[in-house]
Amino acid sequence: MNLSQAPLQTTWRIQHIQATQDQQERARQLQEIGFLPGELVCVLTHGFPGGDPLVVRVGLSTFALRKAEAQCIELEPKAIDA
């Protein structure tokens, strides 16, 4: 699942940034602002109308991402704390 598909207000762990050859710059920019493997991420809300952009929290920072950017961020379930 990617970040654009994540249900609202649920916490996920970033697995990796998936980018095609023409999206390498976008992937680098996402990593520079904190979208790194292992970080926790949550979609707070969607823009209206059309659901774009997404308001996303990663770590302690909040960003607005376009759906095309969010689709590059592959997720895995957050591990349950023991």
Secondary structure, 3 states (H helix, E strand, C coil): CEHHHCCCCCEEEEEEECCCHHHHHHHHHHHHCCCCCCCEEEEEEECCCCCCCEEEEECCEEEEECHHHHCCEEEEECCCCC
